[in-house]
Amino acid sequence: MTDIRAFIAGLGLITPLAKGVSRNWGALVGGKTGISKLTLFHTAEDLFFPVGEVAAALSPTGPPRTHQLALMAAEEAMAHGGGPPDAIVMGSTTGGMCRTETLLKENRLDPSLFSYHGAGSVAEYLAMKLKCKGPAMTVSTACSSGGAAMAVAMALLRSGKYGRILTGGAESLCRLTYFGFHSLQLIDPLGSRPLDRDRKGLTVSEGAGMLLLEGKTGIADPDTIEVLGAGLTCDAYHPASPDPEGTGALSAMKRALDDAGLTPQDIDYVNLHGTGTVDNDLSEAKAFNLLFREKKPLVSSVKGAFGHSLSAAGAIEAVISARCVEAGMAPASAGYQTPDPLLTLRPLKKSKAAPIKTVMSNSFGFGGNNASVVLGRPRNSQGSKSPLTASLEVVGTACITGAGSTSQTLDAFLNGLNCQGLLSESEICQPLSARSVRRLKRLSRMGLSLAMDVVGNTGGPEEPGAVFFGTGWGALSETHDFLKSLYETDERFSSPTDFMGSVHNATAGRIAIKFNARGPNITTTGGDYSFEQALMSAHLLAAQKDKPLLVMGADEFHPVLSELFDPSVALAETPSDGGGALLLRSVKTPAGKGSGPKLTPLFHETVTGNPHVVPSLIKCLGGSEKINPDFGAVFAGLPARFHADGRKQLDLFLETIEYRGPVIDYRRYLGQFASASAVAAVLAVSLLKTGEIPAALTENKKFHLNGKGILLLGLGSSVTAVAVQNGEGSP
């Protein structure tokens, strides 16, 4: 356990109300609203609903709208100086979708036009502009993304490896979310009225909120504001509807308080998620009333003023929460007029001055993803933080490739055979019942099949308590089918099922429901490094007392979208997809000690503007005097689009440390899909158990590991390293 604390060193904000923190705050407490007419794209008159649209001028020739909004907020947060951030953790769900939709509608299918499509590209863009050399991570948990990103950033800060972390969320309006929420009948045609008796739904919005966090020990300035704690849970109830009893929301709030070392009586104001939908507001109200039985803090929702900016909402409202503490004032609930007797709440109708020392801010999303964050003046005592995990011990593994299931893939790989290709839907669904996959498409079927396989392979009742899922591109089938239906009907009709399935975290949410996994449910989407980011998140958030963690990575091939979004797929001779899953247990002992194989994420840096990334990797791993004795083989991830650069990075690494062991380019066997590293991790664990690299993989010469581990390297636009090592007494 570390004593590092997360202090806010900078705030940035752009919303439909205004640009800049001060202007937004003034407009909010002044009772203004940013809800207005939609101008970004055409809609039929009977489908014209109010939105929260940012009025600031954006460059038509620059990157997509989300990226520009994110940079505006980031530059404000970084304005006090101090150099680039050491890491970036962003919440994002749609990335460059607003531009992608227009390109697809106009049938402009040049892959170079889609370079900013991915949700992970927002963090990567900020890293490039701000000259951040550390990890640029993206958390995609629907409407809780901004809050969940803050929780991951706090854990990263507490690890002691990074001193300054930029975190937040960004989202732009797009057809997918506008028409998607309408298809679910969740939009209020008059504008959202959170917590009101007559509420009918939300107002889709856009914006960005950013916080620069600095890690410090002790309290240097009692007037600063600290992110005191965070709690992450999953309802494990329904893909789109909240647990009606608010159980998951209550658990997230309790975890945040425990993490902060506070009690409910310490909270002065609660910024509710408060979307304005009937079910969400009622569920959250039940959780609130169960937690605050004695002293009721001030309470409101600001979404009536800002709208619901989805992945950005949690970050925007964290910035507002910090201002509440600074100004000693709680904002009103815009749109709220008539109390709802079922909620038994007293939301503020007018902004109220009050001595506010501590604020709780809630963000909940599709898949039952809950994030609660506590901010306030520093306290002398800290919360009950769990000791930092040393390693994640492997309980079970599973994978899917073009060669088949786990055993089929392993058999082919050990014989040096090609595992590329696409497994048929019937083969993917073999472990699943027909009912369970009736409404699911390829990625969710793949993820659920992997989860069933890995849990079944443990040979015992080892079901996961938390899910960490990495995917480079998310559910392409649902996204494509949603937009196809929308365009074919002149933007009048779309599928609510496809909309629910299109969010990146839909797969992880369904897995949580299957296994009643109520712990953290994190989906990361960082292109070719999505699995590594999921593993890093699991390592940061794991606790020894918890159930095993399910850490996965998977991506689907789509005949239209894959080659547009992922240049590596376009360069591949054989279309391929698949994924890997590992059931892991948090252990205190470092890799190399204890009973079973262990995975430990060791390194993650971006390459742009970082010419010394390979020397930095070598230094982090302990130099040649440690790398060579510890690792008997290297698994190298060389995405096709970065193959030349990745090869140079690999050669420099091998030459510098004078490495003589076998080096395996695993994409040569698995094919080109973003999360191939998840399958590579499963294969590395299997080889570690046998204690040797077969001759078919090492130029006809069997290589004995002699107790050494395997180093997984990700190369290209980022460089990552994961250690796969045996425990004592293992082969």
C-alpha positions in Angstrom: 0.0 0.0 0.0 1.3 3.5 -0.9 0.5 6.8 0.8 0.3 8.7 -2.5 -2.7 11.0 -2.8 -4.4 12.4 -5.9 -4.6 16.2 -5.8 -6.3 18.2 -8.5 -3.7 20.5 -10.2 -5.8 21.7 -13.1 -9.4 21.6 -14.5 -10.7 22.0 -18.0 -14.3 22.1 -19.3 -16.2 22.7 -22.5 -20.0 22.1 -22.6 -23.1 23.3 -24.3 -23.2 26.0 -21.6 -19.8 27.6 -22.2 -16.1 27.1 -22.8 -13.9 27.1 -19.7 -14.5 26.2 -16.1 -15.3 29.7 -14.8 -17.8 30.5 -17.5 -19.5 27.1 -17.1 -19.8 27.6 -13.4 -21.2 31.1 -13.7 -23.8 29.9 -16.3 -24.7 26.9 -14.2 -25.3 28.7 -10.9 -27.0 31.5 -12.8 -29.7 29.1 -13.9 -28.9 29.0 -17.5 -29.2 25.9 -19.7 -27.2 24.7 -22.7 -30.1 22.7 -24.3 -31.0 23.9 -27.8 -31.7 22.8 -31.4 -29.6 20.2 -33.2 -27.7 21.6 -36.2 -24.9 19.0 -36.7 -26.9 16.6 -38.9 -30.4 16.4 -40.5 -33.4 14.8 -38.9 -37.0 14.6 -39.8 -39.3 17.1 -38.1 -41.1 14.5 -36.0 -37.7 13.1 -34.9 -36.3 16.5 -33.9 -35.4 16.6 -30.2 -33.5 19.1 -28.1 -29.8 18.4 -27.6 -26.8 19.8 -25.8 -24.7 21.0 -28.6 -21.4 22.9 -28.1 -21.5 26.3 -29.8 -17.7 26.9 -29.8 -16.1 27.1 -33.3 -14.4 23.9 -34.3 -12.1 23.3 -37.3 -13.9 21.6 -40.2 -10.5 20.3 -41.5 -9.2 19.2 -38.1 -9.7 15.9 -36.3 -13.2 14.8 -35.4 -15.4 16.8 -33.0 -14.7 14.6 -30.0 -11.0 15.0 -30.4 -11.2 18.8 -30.7 -13.5 19.1 -27.6 -11.1 16.9 -25.6 -8.1 19.0 -26.6 -9.8 22.3 -25.6 -10.6 20.9 -22.1 -7.1 19.3 -21.8 -5.3 22.5 -22.7 -7.2 24.4 -20.0 -6.4 21.7 -17.4 -2.8 21.8 -18.4 -2.6 25.7 -18.5 -0.7 26.1 -15.2 2.4 24.5 -16.7 4.6 21.8 -15.3 5.3 20.0 -18.5 3.5 17.1 -20.3 1.5 14.6 -18.2 3.1 11.3 -17.4 0.0 9.4 -18.5 -3.4 9.9 -19.9 -6.6 8.0 -19.0 -9.6 8.9 -21.0 -13.3 7.9 -21.0 -14.7 7.6 -24.5 -17.4 5.6 -26.2 -17.8 6.8 -29.8 -14.4 8.4 -30.7 -14.7 9.7 -34.2 -18.1 8.2 -34.9 -19.6 11.5 -35.9 -17.3 11.8 -38.9 -17.4 8.0 -39.6 -21.2 8.2 -40.0 -21.0 10.9 -42.6 -18.3 9.1 -44.5 -20.3 5.9 -44.6 -23.5 7.7 -45.5 -21.7 9.4 -48.4 -20.0 6.1 -49.4 -16.6 7.6 -49.0 -14.6 4.4 -48.2 -11.0 5.5 -48.3 -9.4 3.9 -45.2 -7.2 7.0 -44.7 -10.3 9.0 -43.9 -11.1 6.8 -40.9 -7.8 7.2 -39.0 -9.5 8.9 -36.1 -12.5 6.6 -35.8 -11.4 4.5 -32.8 -12.6 5.4 -29.3 -8.9 5.0 -28.3 -7.8 7.6 -30.8 -8.9 10.4 -28.6 -6.4 9.6 -25.9 -3.7 9.0 -28.5 -4.4 12.4 -30.1 -4.1 14.1 -26.7 -0.8 12.2 -26.1 0.6 13.5 -29.4 -0.6 17.1 -28.9 0.5 17.2 -25.2 3.8 15.3 -25.8 2.8 12.6 -23.3 5.3 9.6 -23.5 3.5 7.4 -21.0 0.5 5.2 -21.5 -2.5 6.7 -23.3 -5.4 4.5 -22.0 -9.1 4.6 -22.9 -11.9 3.3 -20.7 -15.1 2.7 -22.5 -17.9 1.8 -20.1 -20.8 3.8 -21.7 -22.1 6.6 -19.6 -19.8 5.8 -16.6 -16.7 6.1 -18.7 -15.5 9.4 -17.4 -15.9 8.4 -13.8 -14.4 4.9 -14.4 -11.4 6.6 -16.1 -10.8 8.7 -13.0 -10.8 5.6 -10.8 -8.2 3.9 -13.1 -6.2 7.1 -13.1 -6.2 7.3 -9.3 -5.0 3.7 -9.1 -2.3 4.4 -11.6 -1.2 7.4 -9.6 -1.1 5.4 -6.4 1.2 2.8 -8.0 3.9 5.4 -7.7 5.1 5.1 -11.3 3.5 8.3 -12.6 3.5 11.7 -10.9 1.0 13.6 -13.1 -2.0 12.0 -14.9 -4.5 13.7 -17.1 -7.9 12.1 -16.9 -11.4 12.8 -18.0 -13.9 12.2 -20.7 -15.0 13.5 -24.1 -18.0 12.9 -26.4 -19.6 14.4 -29.5 -23.1 14.2 -30.7 -23.6 11.6 -33.4 -26.4 9.7 -35.1 -25.6 6.5 -33.3 -26.4 7.9 -29.9 -29.1 10.4 -30.9 -31.2 7.8 -32.8 -30.1 5.0 -30.5 -31.5 6.5 -27.4 -34.7 7.4 -29.3 -35.1 3.8 -30.4 -35.1 2.8 -26.7 -37.7 5.5 -26.0 -35.4 7.2 -23.6 -35.4 10.8 -24.9 -37.6 13.5 -23.4 -39.0 15.6 -26.3 -39.2 18.6 -24.1 -35.7 18.3 -22.7 -34.6 16.3 -19.7 -36.2 17.0 -16.3 -34.1 14.9 -13.9 -35.8 13.8 -10.7 -39.0 15.5 -11.6 -42.3 13.6 -11.3 -43.1 14.2 -15.0 -39.7 13.3 -16.4 -39.7 11.3 -19.6 -36.1 10.7 -20.5 -32.7 12.2 -21.2 -31.3 14.9 -23.5 -28.3 13.7 -25.6 -25.4 16.1 -25.3 -21.7 16.5 -25.9 -18.6 18.1 -24.3 -15.4 17.3 -22.4 -14.2 17.5 -18.9 -10.5 17.0 -17.9 -8.7 16.9 -14.6 -4.9 17.0 -14.1 -4.1 14.9 -11.0 -0.8 15.1 -9.2 0.4 12.4 -6.8 1.8 13.6 -3.5 2.4 12.3 0.0 1.0 14.3 2.8 -1.0 17.5 2.6 1.0 20.4 1.2 -1.9 22.8 0.9 -5.2 22.2 2.9 -7.0 24.5 0.4 -6.4 22.2 -2.5 -9.0 19.7 -3.7 -8.2 16.0 -3.6 -9.9 13.1 -5.3 -10.4 11.2 -2.1 -11.8 7.9 -3.3 -13.6 6.0 -6.1 -15.8 2.9 -6.3 -16.5 0.7 -9.3 -19.2 -2.0 -9.4 -21.5 -3.7 -11.9 -25.2 -4.4 -11.5 -25.0 -7.7 -13.4 -28.7 -7.2 -14.1 -29.5 -6.1 -17.7 -27.7 -4.8 -20.8 -29.5 -1.4 -20.7 -31.7 -1.2 -17.6 -30.4 -0.5 -14.1 -31.0 -2.8 -11.1 -34.4 -1.5 -9.9 -33.3 -1.8 -6.3 -30.2 0.2 -6.9 -28.0 -2.5 -5.4 -25.0 -1.9 -7.7 -25.2 1.9 -7.3 -25.3 1.6 -3.6 -22.3 -0.7 -3.6 -20.3 1.7 -5.8 -21.0 4.6 -3.4 -20.0 2.5 -0.4 -16.8 1.5 -2.1 -16.0 5.1 -2.8 -16.5 6.1 0.8 -14.5 3.2 2.0 -11.7 4.1 -0.4 -11.8 7.7 0.9 -11.9 6.6 4.5 -15.2 8.5 5.0 -18.7 7.8 6.2 -22.0 9.0 4.7 -22.2 11.7 7.3 -19.0 13.3 5.8 -20.7 14.0 2.5 -22.1 17.5 2.1 -23.4 17.3 -1.5 -24.2 14.5 -3.9 -24.1 15.1 -7.7 -26.5 12.4 -8.8 -26.2 10.7 -12.1 -29.8 11.9 -12.6 -30.4 11.4 -16.3 -34.1 12.1 -16.3 -35.2 8.6 -17.3 -37.9 7.1 -15.1 -36.0 3.9 -14.2 -32.5 5.4 -13.7 -33.6 8.2 -11.4 -35.8 5.8 -9.3 -33.0 3.2 -9.0 -30.4 5.9 -7.9 -32.9 7.4 -5.5 -33.3 4.1 -3.7 -29.6 3.7 -3.4 -29.2 7.2 -2.1 -31.8 6.8 0.5 -30.4 3.5 1.7 -26.9 5.0 2.1 -27.9 8.3 3.6 -30.4 7.1 6.2 -29.4 9.7 8.9 -28.0 13.0 7.6 -29.3 13.8 4.1 -26.7 15.8 2.1 -27.7 18.4 -0.5 -28.6 16.7 -3.7 -29.1 17.7 -7.4 -28.5 16.7 -11.0 -26.9 19.1 -13.4 -28.0 17.2 -16.6 -31.0 19.4 -17.0 -28.5 22.2 -17.8 -25.7 20.3 -19.6 -27.7 17.4 -21.1 -26.3 13.9 -20.9 -22.9 13.9 -22.5 -22.5 10.1 -22.1 -18.8 9.1 -21.6 -18.0 12.8 -20.8 -20.7 13.2 -18.1 -18.7 11.7 -15.2 -15.7 13.9 -15.9 -17.7 17.1 -16.5 -19.6 16.6 -13.3 -16.3 15.8 -11.4 -15.1 19.2 -12.5 -18.3 20.8 -11.3 -18.1 18.9 -8.0 -14.6 20.4 -7.5 -16.0 23.9 -8.1 -18.7 23.2 -5.6 -16.1 22.8 -3.0 -14.1 25.8 -4.1 -17.1 28.1 -4.2 -19.1 26.7 -1.3 -22.2 26.3 -3.4 -24.4 23.4 -4.7 -26.0 23.9 -8.1 -29.7 23.5 -8.8 -31.4 20.8 -10.7 -32.4 22.5 -13.9 -35.7 21.2 -15.3 -36.9 20.0 -11.9 -40.2 21.4 -10.8 -42.5 18.9 -9.3 -41.4 16.4 -6.5 -41.8 12.7 -7.3 -43.1 11.0 -4.1 -41.6 7.7 -5.2 -38.1 9.2 -5.1 -38.3 10.8 -1.6 -35.6 13.3 -2.5 -35.4 17.0 -2.1 -33.4 18.2 -5.1 -32.3 21.8 -5.1 -34.6 24.1 -7.2 -32.1 26.9 -6.8 -28.3 26.9 -6.4 -27.5 27.1 -2.7 -24.5 28.5 -0.8 -23.3 26.1 1.9 -20.1 25.0 3.6 -19.3 22.1 1.2 -16.1 20.2 2.2 -16.8 16.9 0.4 -18.8 15.9 -2.6 -19.8 12.5 -4.1 -20.4 12.3 -7.8 -22.1 9.4 -9.5 -22.0 8.0 -13.1 -23.8 4.9 -14.2 -24.0 3.3 -17.7 -25.2 0.5 -20.0 -24.2 -2.9 -18.8 -24.8 -1.9 -15.2 -21.5 -0.1 -15.0 -21.3 2.1 -11.9 -18.7 4.6 -10.9 -18.8 6.8 -7.8 -16.1 9.4 -7.1 -15.5 11.4 -3.9 -13.8 14.8 -4.0 -13.1 17.4 -1.4 -10.7 19.1 0.9 -7.9 16.9 2.1 -8.4 14.8 5.2 -5.7 13.8 7.6 -6.6 10.1 7.4 -6.8 8.1 4.2 -9.1 5.3 3.2 -8.7 1.5 3.5 -6.8 1.0 0.3 -5.8 -2.5 -0.6 -2.1 -3.4 -0.9 -1.0 -3.1 -4.5 -1.1 -6.4 -6.4 2.3 -7.9 -7.1 1.1 -10.4 -9.7 -2.0 -12.0 -11.2 -1.9 -15.8 -10.9 -3.4 -17.8 -13.7 -6.4 -19.9 -12.7 -7.6 -20.8 -16.2 -7.2 -19.9 -19.9 -9.1 -20.1 -23.1 -8.8 -18.8 -26.6 -10.6 -18.7 -30.0 -8.8 -18.4 -33.4 -9.3 -19.4 -36.9 -7.9 -22.8 -36.0 -10.7 -23.4 -33.5 -11.1 -23.5 -29.7 -8.4 -23.6 -27.0 -7.1 -27.1 -27.6 -7.4 -26.9 -31.4 -5.5 -23.6 -31.4 -2.8 -24.9 -29.1 -2.3 -28.1 -31.1 -1.9 -26.1 -34.3 0.4 -23.5 -32.8 2.7 -26.1 -31.2 3.1 -27.6 -34.6 3.9 -24.3 -36.2 0.7 -24.3 -38.2 -1.4 -21.3 -39.2 -4.1 -20.3 -36.8 -5.4 -17.5 -39.0 -8.9 -17.3 -40.3 -12.5 -17.0 -39.1 -14.2 -19.6 -36.9 -17.8 -20.2 -38.0 -20.7 -18.9 -35.8 -21.8 -22.4 -35.0 -18.3 -23.3 -33.7 -18.1 -20.1 -31.7 -21.5 -20.8 -30.1 -20.8 -24.4 -29.3 -20.5 -23.9 -25.5 -23.6 -21.6 -25.4 -27.3 -22.3 -25.4 -29.4 -21.2 -28.4 -31.4 -18.9 -26.1 -28.4 -17.2 -24.7 -27.1 -16.1 -28.1 -30.4 -15.4 -29.9 -29.9 -11.6 -30.0 -26.1 -11.5 -29.9 -23.8 -11.0 -32.8 -20.2 -12.1 -33.4 -18.2 -10.2 -30.8 -20.5 -10.8 -27.8 -20.9 -14.4 -28.9 -17.1 -14.8 -29.0 -16.7 -13.1 -25.6 -19.4 -15.1 -23.9 -18.0 -18.3 -25.4 -14.5 -17.5 -24.1 -15.8 -16.7 -20.7 -17.8 -20.0 -20.5 -14.7 -21.9 -21.7 -12.2 -20.4 -19.3 -14.5 -20.8 -16.2 -15.3 -24.4 -17.3 -11.5 -25.1 -17.7 -10.8 -24.3 -14.0 -12.2 -27.6 -12.8 -13.9 -26.0 -9.8 -16.3 -23.3 -8.7 -13.9 -20.5 -9.7 -16.3 -17.9 -11.2 -15.2 -14.3 -11.7 -16.1 -11.4 -9.5 -14.9 -8.8 -11.9 -14.5 -8.5 -15.7 -11.7 -6.6 -17.6 -12.2 -6.7 -21.4 -10.0 -5.2 -24.1 -11.2 -4.6 -27.6 -9.7 -2.5 -30.3 -12.8 -1.8 -32.3 -15.8 -3.1 -30.4 -19.0 -4.6 -31.8 -18.6 -3.9 -35.5 -21.6 -6.0 -36.6 -24.1 -4.1 -34.4 -22.6 -0.7 -35.4 -22.8 -1.5 -39.1 -26.3 -2.9 -38.9 -27.6 0.0 -36.9 -26.3 2.6 -39.3 -27.3 0.5 -42.4 -30.9 0.3 -41.1 -30.9 4.0 -40.3 -29.7 5.0 -43.7 -32.0 2.7 -45.6 -35.0 4.3 -43.9 -33.9 7.9 -44.5 -32.8 8.1 -40.9 -36.1 7.2 -39.4 -35.8 3.7 -38.0 -33.1 1.9 -36.2 -32.7 -1.2 -34.1 -32.6 -0.8 -30.3 -31.0 -4.2 -30.0 -28.2 -3.2 -32.3 -27.8 0.1 -30.4 -27.4 -1.7 -27.0 -25.0 -4.1 -28.5 -22.9 -1.5 -30.3 -21.3 0.0 -27.1 -17.8 -1.4 -26.5 -18.7 -2.7 -23.0 -21.7 -4.7 -24.1 -19.7 -7.9 -24.2 -18.3 -7.4 -20.7 -21.7 -6.5 -19.4 -23.3 -9.7 -20.7 -20.5 -11.7 -19.2 -21.0 -10.1 -15.8 -24.7 -10.9 -16.0 -23.9 -14.6 -16.8 -21.6 -15.0 -13.8 -23.2 -12.4 -11.5 -19.9 -10.6 -11.4 -20.6 -7.5 -9.4 -17.1 -6.1 -9.0 -15.4 -3.6 -11.4 -16.4 -4.1 -15.0 -13.9 -2.3 -17.2 -13.7 -2.3 -21.0 -10.5 -0.7 -22.5 -10.1 0.2 -26.1 -6.6 1.1 -27.1 -6.3 -0.3 -30.6 -3.5 -3.0 -30.8 -2.8 -2.5 -27.1 -6.4 -2.9 -25.7 -5.7 -6.2 -24.0 -2.6 -4.9 -22.3 -4.6 -1.9 -21.0 -7.3 -4.3 -19.7 -4.6 -6.3 -17.9 -3.0 -3.2 -16.5 -6.4 -2.0 -15.2 -7.0 -5.4 -13.6 -3.6 -5.3 -12.0 -4.3 -1.8 -10.6 -7.8 -2.4 -9.3 -7.4 -6.0 -8.0 -7.6 -6.9 -4.4 -6.5 -10.1 -2.7 -9.9 -10.6 -0.9 -11.9 -10.5 -4.2 -13.0 -13.4 -6.4 -10.8 -14.2 -9.4 -10.8 -11.6 -12.2 -11.7 -12.4 -15.8 -9.2 -10.6 -18.1 -10.0 -10.8 -21.8 -9.3 -9.4 -25.2 -11.3 -10.0 -28.4 -12.1 -8.5 -31.8 -14.3 -9.5 -34.6 -13.7 -9.2 -38.3 -16.3 -7.3 -40.3 -16.3 -7.5 -44.1 -17.0 -3.8 -44.5 -15.7 -2.0 -41.4 -12.6 -3.9 -40.4 -10.4 -2.8 -43.4 -11.6 0.8 -43.1 -10.8 1.1 -39.4 -7.7 -1.1 -39.0 -4.9 -0.8 -41.6 -3.3 -4.0 -40.3 -6.4 -5.9 -41.4 -6.3 -4.3 -44.9 -2.7 -5.5 -45.2 -3.4 -9.1 -44.2 -3.8 -11.9 -46.7 -6.3 -13.8 -44.6 -9.2 -12.2 -42.7 -8.8 -13.2 -39.0 -10.3 -12.6 -35.6 -10.5 -14.2 -32.2 -9.7 -13.6 -28.6 -8.2 -14.9 -25.4 -9.4 -15.1 -21.8 -7.5 -15.6 -18.6 -9.1 -16.2 -15.1 -6.6 -14.6 -12.7 -6.3 -14.3 -9.0 -4.6 -11.4 -7.3 -1.6 -12.4 -5.2 0.9 -10.6 -3.1 3.9 -12.5 -4.2 5.8 -11.2 -7.2 6.1 -13.1 -10.4 8.6 -15.9 -10.1 7.5 -16.8 -6.5 4.5 -19.0 -5.5 2.7 -21.9 -7.1 1.3 -21.1 -10.5 2.0 -19.1 -13.7 1.7 -15.3 -13.2 1.1 -12.3 -15.4 2.5 -8.9 -14.6 2.2 -5.8 -16.8 5.5 -4.1 -16.7 5.7 -1.3 -19.3 3.6 0.9 -21.5 4.8 4.0 -23.4 3.7 5.7 -26.5 6.2 6.0 -29.4 5.4 9.4 -31.0 7.9 12.0 -29.8 9.6 9.3 -27.7 12.8 8.3 -29.5 14.2 6.7 -26.3 11.3 4.3 -25.8 13.4 1.1 -26.3 16.1 2.2 -23.8 13.3 3.2 -21.4 11.8 -0.3 -21.8 15.2 -2.0 -21.1 15.8 0.2 -18.0 12.3 -0.6 -16.7 12.9 -4.3 -17.1 16.2 -4.2 -15.2 18.7 -4.3 -18.1 20.3 -7.2 -19.8 21.6 -8.6 -16.4 18.0 -9.2 -15.4 16.1 -9.7 -18.7 18.3 -12.6 -19.9 18.1 -14.6 -16.7 14.4 -14.0 -16.3 13.0 -14.6 -19.8 13.7 -17.7 -21.9 11.6 -16.5 -24.9 10.1 -13.4 -26.4 6.7 -13.2 -28.0 6.6 -10.1 -30.2 3.5 -8.4 -31.4 4.1 -6.8 -34.7 0.9 -5.2 -36.2 1.2 -5.2 -40.0 0.7 -1.4 -40.3 3.6 -0.8 -37.9 5.7 -3.8 -39.0 8.7 -1.9 -40.2 8.9 0.4 -37.1 8.1 -2.5 -34.8 10.9 -4.6 -36.3 13.3 -1.8 -35.7 12.2 -1.5 -32.1 12.5 -5.3 -31.6 16.0 -5.5 -33.2 17.3 -2.6 -31.1 15.9 -4.3 -28.0 17.5 -7.7 -28.8 20.8 -6.2 -29.9 21.1 -4.0 -26.8 20.6 -6.7 -24.3 22.4 -9.3 -26.5 19.4 -11.6 -26.3 20.0 -15.2 -27.7 16.7 -16.9 -26.9 13.8 -17.7 -29.4 11.7 -14.8 -30.6 8.2 -15.6 -31.9 6.2 -13.2 -34.0 2.8 -14.4 -32.9 0.8 -12.5 -35.4 2.4 -14.6 -38.1 0.5 -17.5 -36.7 -2.7 -15.8 -35.4 -3.4 -13.1 -38.0 -4.0 -9.4 -37.9 -6.6 -8.4 -35.3 -6.2 -5.9 -32.6 -6.4 -8.1 -29.5 -4.2 -10.9 -30.8 -2.0 -10.3 -27.8 -4.7 -11.8 -25.6 -4.4 -15.1 -27.5 -0.6 -14.8 -27.3 -0.8 -14.5 -23.5 -2.9 -17.8 -23.4 -0.3 -19.5 -25.6 2.6 -18.3 -23.5 1.0 -19.6 -20.3 0.5 -23.0 -22.0 4.2 -23.1 -23.1 5.3 -22.1 -19.7 3.5 -25.1 -18.2 5.3 -27.5 -20.6 8.6 -25.8 -19.9 9.7 -25.7 -23.6 9.3 -24.0 -26.9 8.7 -26.7 -29.5 11.0 -27.2 -32.5 8.3 -26.1 -35.0 8.5 -22.6 -33.5 12.3 -22.3 -33.2 13.7 -23.3 -36.6 13.6 -27.1 -35.8 15.4 -26.9 -32.5 13.5 -27.5 -29.3 14.3 -24.9 -26.6 14.0 -25.6 -22.9 12.9 -22.7 -20.8 14.7 -24.0 -17.7 12.3 -22.2 -15.4 12.5 -18.9 -17.2 9.5 -16.9 -18.2 8.2 -15.5 -21.5 8.2 -11.8 -22.2 5.3 -10.5 -24.3 6.2 -7.3 -26.2 3.8 -5.1 -27.9 5.5 -3.0 -30.6 4.5 -0.3 -33.1 2.8 3.0 -32.1 3.2 2.0 -28.5 5.6 -0.3 -26.7 4.3 -2.6 -24.0 5.7 -5.5 -21.9 4.0 -8.2 -20.0 5.8 -10.8 -18.0 4.5 -14.4 -18.0 6.5 -16.3 -15.4 6.3 -19.5 -13.4 6.1 -19.9 -9.7 8.8 -21.7 -7.7 8.8 -25.4 -8.3 7.1 -25.1 -11.7 8.6 -26.7 -14.8 
